[in-house]
Amino acid sequence: MAKDDPHGNAVDWWAYGVFIYEMIYGRTPFLAQSRKRIISNIVNMPLVFPTGTVSCEFELHARELITALLVKDLTKRLGAKYKAAEVSRVSISP
Protein backbone atom coordinates (compact mmCIF):
# COMPACT_ATOMS: atom_id res chain seq x y z
CA MET A 1 0.00 0.00 0.00
CA ALA A 2 2.87 2.38 0.78
CA LYS A 3 4.09 2.05 -2.80
CA ASP A 4 0.54 2.31 -4.23
CA ASP A 5 0.92 -1.20 -5.64
CA PRO A 6 -2.10 -3.49 -5.85
CA HIS A 7 -2.65 -5.38 -2.62
CA GLY A 8 -4.82 -8.04 -1.08
CA ASN A 9 -5.20 -9.53 2.37
CA ALA A 10 -1.42 -9.57 2.88
CA VAL A 11 -1.75 -5.97 4.11
CA ASP A 12 -3.87 -7.27 6.98
CA TRP A 13 -1.00 -9.53 8.07
CA TRP A 14 1.32 -6.51 7.90
CA ALA A 15 -1.08 -4.58 10.14
CA TYR A 16 -1.18 -7.53 12.54
CA GLY A 17 2.63 -7.50 12.73
CA VAL A 18 2.63 -3.76 13.44
CA PHE A 19 -0.03 -4.29 16.12
CA ILE A 20 2.03 -6.96 17.90
CA TYR A 21 5.14 -4.78 17.67
CA GLU A 22 3.25 -1.84 19.20
CA MET A 23 1.83 -3.99 21.98
CA ILE A 24 5.30 -5.20 22.99
CA TYR A 25 7.39 -2.08 22.43
CA GLY A 26 4.86 0.73 22.87
CA ARG A 27 5.59 2.39 19.55
CA THR A 28 5.22 1.81 15.84
CA PRO A 29 8.12 0.07 14.08
CA PHE A 30 8.69 2.76 11.41
CA LEU A 31 8.14 5.81 13.59
CA ALA A 32 8.78 9.27 12.10
CA GLN A 33 7.65 12.87 12.50
CA SER A 34 5.33 12.92 9.47
CA ARG A 35 3.12 10.53 7.55
CA LYS A 36 5.28 11.01 4.45
CA ARG A 37 8.41 10.06 6.40
CA ILE A 38 6.68 7.02 7.96
CA ILE A 39 5.83 5.76 4.47
CA SER A 40 9.39 6.42 3.36
CA ASN A 41 10.65 4.45 6.38
CA ILE A 42 8.32 1.54 5.59
CA VAL A 43 9.55 1.39 1.99
CA ASN A 44 13.25 2.07 2.55
CA MET A 45 14.28 1.09 6.08
CA PRO A 46 14.78 -2.39 7.47
CA LEU A 47 12.76 -3.55 10.45
CA VAL A 48 14.62 -2.69 13.65
CA PHE A 49 13.69 -3.67 17.18
CA PRO A 50 14.20 -1.02 19.89
CA THR A 51 16.49 -3.10 22.07
CA GLY A 52 19.48 -5.02 20.88
CA THR A 53 19.06 -7.82 23.38
CA VAL A 54 16.08 -10.07 23.84
CA SER A 55 14.71 -9.98 27.39
CA CYS A 56 13.10 -13.44 27.36
CA GLU A 57 12.27 -16.38 25.14
CA PHE A 58 8.76 -15.02 24.55
CA GLU A 59 10.24 -11.86 23.03
CA LEU A 60 12.50 -13.94 20.80
CA HIS A 61 9.49 -15.83 19.43
CA ALA A 62 7.49 -12.61 19.10
CA ARG A 63 10.32 -11.02 17.10
CA GLU A 64 10.36 -14.01 14.75
CA LEU A 65 6.61 -13.69 14.21
CA ILE A 66 6.76 -9.91 13.74
CA THR A 67 9.66 -10.25 11.31
CA ALA A 68 7.71 -12.81 9.24
CA LEU A 69 4.61 -10.58 9.21
CA LEU A 70 6.55 -7.45 8.26
CA VAL A 71 8.28 -8.86 5.19
CA LYS A 72 8.06 -6.06 2.63
CA ASP A 73 7.54 -8.40 -0.32
CA LEU A 74 3.90 -9.24 0.23
CA THR A 75 4.19 -12.46 -1.77
CA LYS A 76 6.75 -13.73 0.78
CA ARG A 77 5.00 -12.39 3.88
CA LEU A 78 3.68 -14.85 6.45
CA GLY A 79 0.00 -15.37 5.70
CA ALA A 80 0.22 -14.33 2.06
CA LYS A 81 0.10 -17.85 0.66
CA TYR A 82 -2.03 -19.91 3.04
CA LYS A 83 -3.68 -17.04 4.92
CA ALA A 84 -4.82 -17.62 8.52
CA ALA A 85 -3.94 -21.32 8.43
CA GLU A 86 -0.31 -20.38 7.85
CA VAL A 87 -0.25 -17.76 10.60
CA SER A 88 -2.06 -19.95 13.11
CA ARG A 89 0.70 -22.58 12.86
CA VAL A 90 3.22 -20.05 14.19
CA SER A 91 3.45 -19.95 17.95
CA ILE A 92 5.10 -17.26 20.06
CA SER A 93 4.90 -19.20 23.26
CA PRO A 94 8.13 -20.82 24.47
DSSP file with accessible surface (Angstrom, degrees, kcal/mol):
  #  RESIDUE AA STRUCTURE BP1 BP2  ACC     N-H-->O    O-->H-N    N-H-->O    O-->H-N    TCO  KAPPA ALPHA  PHI   PSI    X-CA   Y-CA   Z-CA
    1    1 A M    >         0   0  126      0, 0.0     3,-1.4     0, 0.0     6,-0.1   0.000 360.0 360.0 360.0 -36.2    0.0    0.0    0.0
    2    2 A A  T 3   +     0   0   36      1,-0.3    41,-0.1     2,-0.1    37,-0.0   0.807 360.0  42.9 -63.3 -29.1    2.9    2.4    0.8
    3    3 A K  T 3  S-     0   0  134      2,-0.1    -1,-0.3     3,-0.1    36,-0.0   0.372 114.0-117.4 -94.5   2.6    4.1    2.1   -2.8
    4    4 A D    <   +     0   0  152     -3,-1.4    -2,-0.1     1,-0.2     3,-0.1   0.749  66.3 146.8  63.3  24.3    0.5    2.3   -4.2
    5    5 A D        -     0   0   87      1,-0.1    -1,-0.2     0, 0.0    -2,-0.1  -0.523  60.9 -86.2 -80.8 158.2    0.9   -1.2   -5.6
    6    6 A P        -     0   0  122      0, 0.0     2,-0.3     0, 0.0    -1,-0.1  -0.314  56.6-175.4 -59.0 149.4   -2.1   -3.5   -5.9
    7    7 A H        -     0   0   99     -3,-0.1     2,-0.1    -6,-0.1     0, 0.0  -0.969  18.3-174.9-147.5 161.1   -2.6   -5.4   -2.6
    8    8 A G    >   -     0   0   45     -2,-0.3     3,-1.5    66,-0.0     4,-0.3  -0.323  64.8 -41.2-129.5-142.0   -4.8   -8.0   -1.1
    9    9 A N  T >> S+     0   0   59      1,-0.3     3,-1.1     2,-0.2     4,-1.1   0.611 114.0  86.1 -74.0  -7.1   -5.2   -9.5    2.4
   10   10 A A  H 3> S+     0   0    5      1,-0.3     4,-1.7     2,-0.2    -1,-0.3   0.819  81.3  63.2 -61.6 -26.1   -1.4   -9.6    2.9
   11   11 A V  H <> S+     0   0   27     -3,-1.5     4,-2.4     1,-0.2    -1,-0.3   0.827  96.4  57.9 -68.3 -27.9   -1.8   -6.0    4.1
   12   12 A D  H <> S+     0   0  104     -3,-1.1     4,-2.1    -4,-0.3    -1,-0.2   0.890 104.8  49.8 -66.9 -37.6   -3.9   -7.3    7.0
   13   13 A W  H  X S+     0   0   43     -4,-1.1     4,-2.2     2,-0.2    -2,-0.2   0.873 109.1  52.8 -69.0 -35.1   -1.0   -9.5    8.1
   14   14 A W  H  X S+     0   0   37     -4,-1.7     4,-2.5     2,-0.2    -2,-0.2   0.959 109.3  48.8 -60.5 -48.8    1.3   -6.5    7.9
   15   15 A A  H  X S+     0   0   55     -4,-2.4     4,-2.7     1,-0.2    -2,-0.2   0.886 109.0  53.4 -60.2 -37.9   -1.1   -4.6   10.1
   16   16 A Y  H  X S+     0   0   99     -4,-2.1     4,-2.5     2,-0.2    -1,-0.2   0.919 108.3  50.0 -63.2 -42.3   -1.2   -7.5   12.5
   17   17 A G  H  X S+     0   0    0     -4,-2.2     4,-2.4    52,-0.2    -2,-0.2   0.921 111.2  48.5 -62.3 -42.2    2.6   -7.5   12.7
   18   18 A V  H  X S+     0   0   23     -4,-2.5     4,-2.8     2,-0.2    -2,-0.2   0.924 110.2  52.9 -63.4 -41.9    2.6   -3.8   13.4
   19   19 A F  H  X S+     0   0  114     -4,-2.7     4,-2.4     2,-0.2    -2,-0.2   0.938 110.2  46.2 -59.8 -47.0    0.0   -4.3   16.1
   20   20 A I  H  X S+     0   0   18     -4,-2.5     4,-2.0     2,-0.2     5,-0.2   0.936 112.3  51.5 -62.9 -43.7    2.0   -7.0   17.9
   21   21 A Y  H  X S+     0   0    0     -4,-2.4     4,-3.1     1,-0.2     5,-0.4   0.934 111.3  47.6 -56.9 -48.8    5.1   -4.8   17.7
   22   22 A E  H  X S+     0   0   78     -4,-2.8     4,-2.0     1,-0.2    -1,-0.2   0.876 109.3  53.6 -63.8 -36.3    3.3   -1.8   19.2
   23   23 A M  H  < S+     0   0  131     -4,-2.4    -1,-0.2    -5,-0.2    -2,-0.2   0.879 117.5  36.6 -66.7 -35.6    1.8   -4.0   22.0
   24   24 A I  H  < S+     0   0   59     -4,-2.0    -2,-0.2    -5,-0.2    -1,-0.2   0.910 130.9  26.4 -82.9 -43.2    5.3   -5.2   23.0
   25   25 A Y  H  < S-     0   0   43     -4,-3.1    -3,-0.2     2,-0.3    -2,-0.2   0.535  94.7-126.4-105.3  -9.1    7.4   -2.1   22.4
   26   26 A G  S  < S+     0   0   67     -4,-2.0     2,-0.3    -5,-0.4    -4,-0.2   0.669  80.4  67.8  75.4  15.3    4.9    0.7   22.9
   27   27 A R  S    S-     0   0   89     -6,-0.4    -2,-0.3     4,-0.0    -1,-0.2  -0.981  88.7 -90.1-156.6 164.4    5.6    2.4   19.6
   28   28 A T    >   -     0   0   33     -2,-0.3     3,-1.0     1,-0.1    -9,-0.1  -0.471  34.7-125.1 -77.5 149.3    5.2    1.8   15.8
   29   29 A P  T 3  S+     0   0   10      0, 0.0    19,-0.4     0, 0.0    -1,-0.1   0.746 106.6  39.4 -70.7 -22.1    8.1    0.1   14.1
   30   30 A F  T 3  S+     0   0    8     17,-0.1    11,-0.2     2,-0.1    12,-0.2  -0.137  84.7 174.1-119.5  39.6    8.7    2.8   11.4
   31   31 A L    <   +     0   0   99     -3,-1.0     2,-0.3    10,-0.1    -4,-0.0  -0.090   5.7 152.8 -54.0 137.8    8.1    5.8   13.6
   32   32 A A        -     0   0   23      1,-0.0     6,-0.1     9,-0.0    -2,-0.1  -0.950  54.3-102.4-156.7 173.0    8.8    9.3   12.1
   33   33 A Q  S    S+     0   0  196     -2,-0.3     2,-0.3     2,-0.0     3,-0.1   0.682 100.1  31.5 -77.8 -19.9    7.6   12.9   12.5
   34   34 A S  S  > S-     0   0   59      1,-0.1     4,-2.3    -3,-0.0     5,-0.2  -0.943  77.8-117.4-137.9 160.1    5.3   12.9    9.5
   35   35 A R  H  > S+     0   0  196     -2,-0.3     4,-2.4     1,-0.2     5,-0.2   0.907 116.4  54.2 -61.6 -41.2    3.1   10.5    7.6
   36   36 A K  H  > S+     0   0  180      1,-0.2     4,-2.2     2,-0.2    -1,-0.2   0.918 110.0  46.5 -60.2 -42.0    5.3   11.0    4.4
   37   37 A R  H  > S+     0   0  125      2,-0.2     4,-2.8     1,-0.2    -1,-0.2   0.870 108.8  55.1 -70.6 -36.5    8.4   10.1    6.4
   38   38 A I  H  X S+     0   0   50     -4,-2.3     4,-2.6     2,-0.2    -2,-0.2   0.946 109.7  47.0 -59.7 -46.4    6.7    7.0    8.0
   39   39 A I  H  X S+     0   0   50     -4,-2.4     4,-2.3     1,-0.2     5,-0.2   0.923 111.5  51.1 -63.0 -41.0    5.8    5.8    4.5
   40   40 A S  H  X S+     0   0   34     -4,-2.2     4,-2.9    -5,-0.2     5,-0.4   0.919 110.3  49.7 -61.2 -42.5    9.4    6.4    3.4
   41   41 A N  H  X S+     0   0   11     -4,-2.8     4,-2.5   -11,-0.2    -2,-0.2   0.911 109.3  51.6 -62.2 -42.8   10.7    4.4    6.4
   42   42 A I  H  < S+     0   0   37     -4,-2.6    -2,-0.2   -12,-0.2    -1,-0.2   0.930 117.4  38.9 -59.5 -44.4    8.3    1.5    5.6
   43   43 A V  H  < S+     0   0   43     -4,-2.3    -2,-0.2    -5,-0.2    -1,-0.2   0.897 130.5  24.6 -74.3 -40.0    9.6    1.4    2.0
   44   44 A N  H  < S+     0   0  116     -4,-2.9    -3,-0.2    -5,-0.2    -2,-0.2   0.697 104.3  74.2-106.2 -23.4   13.2    2.1    2.5
   45   45 A M  S  < S-     0   0   79     -4,-2.5     2,-0.1    -5,-0.4     3,-0.1  -0.727  73.0-121.5-100.3 145.8   14.3    1.1    6.1
   46   46 A P        -     0   0   93      0, 0.0     2,-0.3     0, 0.0    -2,-0.1  -0.391  41.8 -89.8 -73.8 158.8   14.8   -2.4    7.5
   47   47 A L        -     0   0   40     23,-0.1     2,-0.4    -2,-0.1   -17,-0.1  -0.550  50.2-173.7 -67.8 129.3   12.8   -3.6   10.4
   48   48 A V        -     0   0   83    -19,-0.4    -3,-0.0    -2,-0.3    -1,-0.0  -0.991  17.8-140.4-129.4 136.8   14.6   -2.7   13.6
   49   49 A F        -     0   0   34     -2,-0.4   -28,-0.0     2,-0.1    14,-0.0  -0.744  22.9-123.0 -94.7 145.9   13.7   -3.7   17.2
   50   50 A P  S    S+     0   0   61      0, 0.0     2,-0.4     0, 0.0    -1,-0.1   0.736  93.5  48.3 -65.8 -23.9   14.2   -1.0   19.9
   51   51 A T        -     0   0   64      1,-0.1    -2,-0.1     2,-0.1     4,-0.0  -0.939  69.6-146.1-118.2 142.9   16.5   -3.1   22.1
   52   52 A G  S    S+     0   0   82     -2,-0.4     2,-0.3     2,-0.0    -1,-0.1   0.812  83.5  58.5 -73.8 -29.1   19.5   -5.0   20.9
   53   53 A T  S    S-     0   0  113      2,-0.0     2,-0.4     1,-0.0    -2,-0.1  -0.773  82.9-123.7-106.7 148.6   19.1   -7.8   23.4
   54   54 A V        -     0   0   56     -2,-0.3     3,-0.1     1,-0.1    -2,-0.0  -0.747  13.7-154.8 -88.5 130.5   16.1  -10.1   23.8
   55   55 A S  S    S-     0   0   97     -2,-0.4     2,-0.3     1,-0.2    -1,-0.1   0.754  70.1  -7.2 -80.3 -24.4   14.7  -10.0   27.4
   56   56 A C  S  > S-     0   0   63      1,-0.1     4,-1.7     0, 0.0    -1,-0.2  -0.976  74.2 -95.3-161.2 170.3   13.1  -13.4   27.4
   57   57 A E  H  > S+     0   0  112     -2,-0.3     4,-2.3     1,-0.2     5,-0.2   0.871 119.7  60.1 -63.8 -34.7   12.3  -16.4   25.1
   58   58 A F  H  > S+     0   0   90      1,-0.2     4,-2.6     2,-0.2    -1,-0.2   0.930 104.7  49.3 -58.0 -44.8    8.8  -15.0   24.6
   59   59 A E  H  > S+     0   0   12      2,-0.2     4,-2.8     1,-0.2    -1,-0.2   0.896 107.5  54.8 -64.2 -37.6   10.2  -11.9   23.0
   60   60 A L  H  X S+     0   0   77     -4,-1.7     4,-1.9     2,-0.2    -1,-0.2   0.949 111.7  43.6 -59.4 -47.0   12.5  -13.9   20.8
   61   61 A H  H  X S+     0   0   39     -4,-2.3     4,-2.2    31,-0.2    -2,-0.2   0.894 112.7  52.7 -66.1 -39.6    9.5  -15.8   19.4
   62   62 A A  H  X S+     0   0    0     -4,-2.6     4,-3.1    30,-0.3     5,-0.2   0.911 107.4  51.9 -62.4 -42.5    7.5  -12.6   19.1
   63   63 A R  H  X S+     0   0   31     -4,-2.8     4,-2.8     1,-0.2    -1,-0.2   0.895 108.3  51.5 -61.5 -40.0   10.3  -11.0   17.1
   64   64 A E  H  X S+     0   0  110     -4,-1.9     4,-2.0    -5,-0.2    -1,-0.2   0.922 112.9  45.2 -62.8 -43.2   10.4  -14.0   14.8
   65   65 A L  H  X S+     0   0   10     -4,-2.2     4,-2.1     2,-0.2    -2,-0.2   0.944 114.3  47.8 -65.1 -48.0    6.6  -13.7   14.2
   66   66 A I  H  X S+     0   0    0     -4,-3.1     4,-2.0     1,-0.2    -2,-0.2   0.930 110.8  51.9 -59.1 -45.4    6.8   -9.9   13.7
   67   67 A T  H  < S+     0   0   70     -4,-2.8    -1,-0.2    -5,-0.2    -2,-0.2   0.912 110.5  48.0 -59.4 -42.0    9.7  -10.2   11.3
   68   68 A A  H >< S+     0   0   34     -4,-2.0    10,-2.4     1,-0.2     3,-0.7   0.847 113.8  47.2 -68.1 -33.1    7.7  -12.8    9.2
   69   69 A L  H 3< S+     0   0    0     -4,-2.1    -1,-0.2     1,-0.2   -52,-0.2   0.749 110.0  53.4 -79.2 -23.5    4.6  -10.6    9.2
   70   70 A L  T 3< S+     0   0    7     -4,-2.0     2,-0.3    -5,-0.2    -1,-0.2   0.068  70.4 137.9-104.3  27.2    6.6   -7.4    8.3
   71   71 A V    <   -     0   0   46     -3,-0.7     6,-0.1     1,-0.1     5,-0.1  -0.561  50.6-143.3 -67.5 128.1    8.3   -8.9    5.2
   72   72 A K  S    S+     0   0   79     -2,-0.3     2,-1.0     1,-0.1    -1,-0.1   0.839  85.2  77.2 -69.8 -32.2    8.1   -6.1    2.6
   73   73 A D  S >> S-     0   0   67      1,-0.2     3,-2.1     2,-0.1     4,-0.7  -0.677  73.6-157.6 -78.5 105.2    7.5   -8.4   -0.3
   74   74 A L  T 34 S+     0   0   55     -2,-1.0     3,-0.3     1,-0.3    -1,-0.2   0.752  88.1  61.6 -63.7 -19.7    3.9   -9.2    0.2
   75   75 A T  T 34 S+     0   0   99      1,-0.2    -1,-0.3    -3,-0.1    -2,-0.1   0.725 111.1  40.1 -76.0 -18.4    4.2  -12.5   -1.8
   76   76 A K  T <4 S+     0   0  154     -3,-2.1    -1,-0.2     4,-0.1    -2,-0.2   0.419  90.9 115.5-105.9  -1.8    6.8  -13.7    0.8
   77   77 A R  S >< S-     0   0   16     -4,-0.7     3,-2.4    -3,-0.3     4,-0.5  -0.399  80.1 -96.6 -71.4 141.4    5.0  -12.4    3.9
   78   78 A L  T 3  S+     0   0   19    -10,-2.4    -1,-0.1     1,-0.3    -2,-0.1  -0.369 113.8  23.1 -54.3 129.3    3.7  -14.9    6.4
   79   79 A G  T 3> S+     0   0    0     -3,-0.1     4,-1.0     4,-0.1    -1,-0.3   0.198  93.8 102.8  96.9 -15.1    0.0  -15.4    5.7
   80   80 A A  T <4 S+     0   0   21     -3,-2.4    -2,-0.1     2,-0.2   -70,-0.1   0.869  89.1  31.8 -69.8 -34.8    0.2  -14.3    2.1
   81   81 A K  T  4 S+     0   0  142     -4,-0.5    -1,-0.1     2,-0.1    -3,-0.1   0.938 137.5  16.0 -89.7 -52.9    0.1  -17.8    0.7
   82   82 A Y  T >> S-     0   0  130      1,-0.3     3,-1.0     2,-0.0     4,-0.6   0.245  91.7-152.6-110.3  10.7   -2.0  -19.9    3.0
   83   83 A K  H >X  -     0   0  104     -4,-1.0     4,-1.7     1,-0.2     3,-0.8  -0.135  66.8  -5.3  57.7-138.7   -3.7  -17.0    4.9
   84   84 A A  H 3> S+     0   0   57      1,-0.3     4,-3.1     2,-0.2    -1,-0.2   0.833 130.2  62.2 -61.7 -31.8   -4.8  -17.6    8.5
   85   85 A A  H <> S+     0   0   52     -3,-1.0     4,-0.8     1,-0.2    -1,-0.3   0.905 106.1  46.8 -60.9 -37.8   -3.9  -21.3    8.4
   86   86 A E  H << S+     0   0   40     -3,-0.8     3,-0.5    -4,-0.6     4,-0.4   0.927 115.1  44.7 -69.3 -43.8   -0.3  -20.4    7.8
   87   87 A V  H >< S+     0   0   14     -4,-1.7     3,-1.7     1,-0.2    -2,-0.2   0.898 106.8  59.2 -70.1 -36.9   -0.2  -17.8   10.6
   88   88 A S  H 3< S+     0   0   93     -4,-3.1    -1,-0.2     1,-0.3    -2,-0.2   0.749  96.9  62.1 -67.9 -20.0   -2.1  -19.9   13.1
   89   89 A R  T 3< S+     0   0  163     -4,-0.8     2,-0.5    -3,-0.5    -1,-0.3   0.653  87.6  87.6 -77.1 -15.0    0.7  -22.6   12.9
   90   90 A V    <   -     0   0   61     -3,-1.7     2,-0.4    -4,-0.4   -25,-0.0  -0.731  64.0-165.6 -89.2 129.1    3.2  -20.0   14.2
   91   91 A S        -     0   0   71     -2,-0.5   -26,-0.1     1,-0.1    -2,-0.0  -0.922  20.8-169.7-116.1 139.8    3.4  -20.0   18.0
   92   92 A I        +     0   0   43     -2,-0.4   -30,-0.3     2,-0.1   -31,-0.2   0.321  60.1 103.3-106.6   7.9    5.1  -17.3   20.1
   93   93 A S              0   0   71    -32,-0.1    -2,-0.1     1,-0.1   -35,-0.0  -0.699 360.0 360.0 -89.3 143.1    4.9  -19.2   23.3
   94   94 A P              0   0  103      0, 0.0    -1,-0.1     0, 0.0    -2,-0.1  -0.159 360.0 360.0 -66.3 360.0    8.1  -20.8   24.5
